[in-house]
Amino acid sequence: MRRIVLALCAGFVLLALWALRAHAGGSQEAVERGAYLVSIGSCNDCHTPWTLTDKGPAPDFSRLLSGHPEGMRLPPPPAMAPGPWGFIGALSMTAWAGPWGVSFTSNLTPDPETGIGAWSEDTFIRALRTGKHLGGGRDILPPMPWEWVGKMTDEDLKAVFAYLKSIKPIRNRVPDPLPPAPPAAAAKSAS
């Protein structure tokens, strides 16, 4: 009888541990699916800083998904003439300027202070579904295609989140977005 009770207790403990792992969304399958989705979704194109190599620009995977480098100071973006060209980007692929102002790609690593380490899975999904930072703050700005990413299934967004929580945390405080230049200042810098 004692063995049966011990076996049942061990079974309940194992079941509870399995349920906790599944609830956390960190299963190996979810992480692998998330890595695949981040790869085909081209998240590295903007969220991993690029560097110039002898073969041209390439992602710097030592800073995987860490966003715009906090130490990279940029001059004001050049004024753009009216016409079909609507935005410009930095060679790092992490800063973009257009009619919305200047946006900097976010740190998607699990660093708790500068990345998404303190975010919950629900906050992450809400941000991508609403286009609001932290699911209710400022707008998520171009070129982030949150409208399309937000159409992913809950399962896929949870897998992306599980993958992002599994990568190396990188402390990198990304600057806040800059508002657009006032029309008078934009006209003056264009002349």
N, C-alpha and C positions, 0 to 999 in steps of 0.2 A: 504494500500500500504506500509506504513511504517513497519508494522509487517512482510510483505513478504520480504522486503529488509533485515530486521534484521534477519529473519529466514535463508535467503540465506547466509548472512555474517557469522552467527554462523555455518552453515553447511560447508562453505568453511574453516573456522578456524578448525573445527573438522577434516575435510578431510586432511588438511595440517598437523595437529598434528599426525594423523594416518600415513600419508605418511612418515613423519620424523622418527617416531618410527620404521616403517617397514624398512626404508632405513638404520637405525642404526643397524639393525640386532639384536636388543635387545628384540624382542617380547618374551613373556613368553614361547610360543611353541618352539622357537629357543633355548632359554636357557635350557629348559627341554630336548630337543633333544641333545643338546651339552653335558649336564650332563650325559646322557645315553651313548653317544659315548665315552666320556672320561673314563667312568666306564668300558665299555666292551673293550676299547682299551688299558686298563691296564696302563694308563698314571701315575696313582698313584704309580705304582711299582717302578718307577725311580724318578719321579719329586716330590714326597712327601717323605721327609726323614723318614727313619725307625729307630726305637729304640728297644732295647732289653727289653722284658717284661718277667714275670714269665712263660708265655706260648711260649716264643721264640720271634723272630723278628716280629714287626708289624708296619704298617704305623702310624706316628704321625700326626693325622688329625688336630691338632692345628697349624701345619705348612703346610697345604694343598697346594700342587703343588708349593711350594716355592723354590724347587731346593736344590742344595748342600748348607748346612749351611755355611755361610761366616766365622763363628768362628771356624769351624772344620778344624784344621790343620792336615794334613796327612803326615806320613813319606814317603820317596820314595817307590814306589811299589817294591815288591820282584822281582828279576829276574826270568824269566820263562825259563825252559829248552826247547830246541827245541822239537817239537812233536805235538801231537794233541790238547794240551791245548793252547788256543790262547789269552785269556784275563782273568782278575781277577777284582773283584769288592769289594768295601768297604762294611762293614756291614750296613752302612746307606743306601745302594742301590743308592747312589747319585754320586759316583765317580768310574770310570772304567779306567783300564789301559790295553793297548795292543800295537800292532805294531804301532798304530797311536799316541801313547803318553798317556797322561792322560786326560780324558774328565770329566767334571762336569755337572750334569743335570741343566738345566736352570730354572730360576724363571718364572713360567707361570702366576703368579698373576698379577692383574692390577696395581701394584705399578708403578708409572710413571718414577721413577728413576732407579729401579733395576729389574723390571719385564717387562711385555708387555704393561703397561699402556699407553705408548706413541706410540705404534704401531698402524697402521691402519689395517683394515681388509685386504686390498690388500697386505700389507707388510707381514702379517701373512700367507696368502695363498701362496704368492710368495716364502717365506722361505721354506714352506713344499713341494712345487712343485720343487724347484731348489736344495734343500739341502744346501742352503747358508744362514748364519745368516743374519737377516734383509732382506732377499731376494736377497742379492748381496755381502755379506761380506765373512767372513771366512767360511770354510766348517762346516756343522753340523756333528759332529763326532759320531762314534758308542758309545753306542749301540742304539742310536736313529734311529728307522726304518722309516726315512723320505720317503724313496722310496715307502713304502707301505701306509703310512699315506697320502702321496701326491696323491695317487690314489682315495682318497675320492672325492665325488662330490663337486662342489662349494657350494651347499646348506648345505652339511654336514660340510664342513670346516668353513663356516660362522656360523653355529650353535655352533661348538666347540669354535670359537672365542667369540661368544655372551656369552656362559657359562663362559669362562675364564674371560671375562670382568665383570661378575656379582659376582664373588667370592670376599672374603675379600682380599684387597691388603696387602701384607706382604713385608716389607722392608728387603731385603736379597740380598746383592751383591755377586753373585756367582763368584768364581775365573775364570780367563781365562784358557783355555786348556793349558796343558804343552806339548811341543814337545817330540818325542821319544828320549830316551837316545842315545848318539852316540854309534856306535858298539863297540868301545874299552871299553867304560865305562860299557856297558851291559855285555861284556865278563868278565871284572874284577869283577863285583858284583856277577856273577854266580859262581865264583871260591871260 
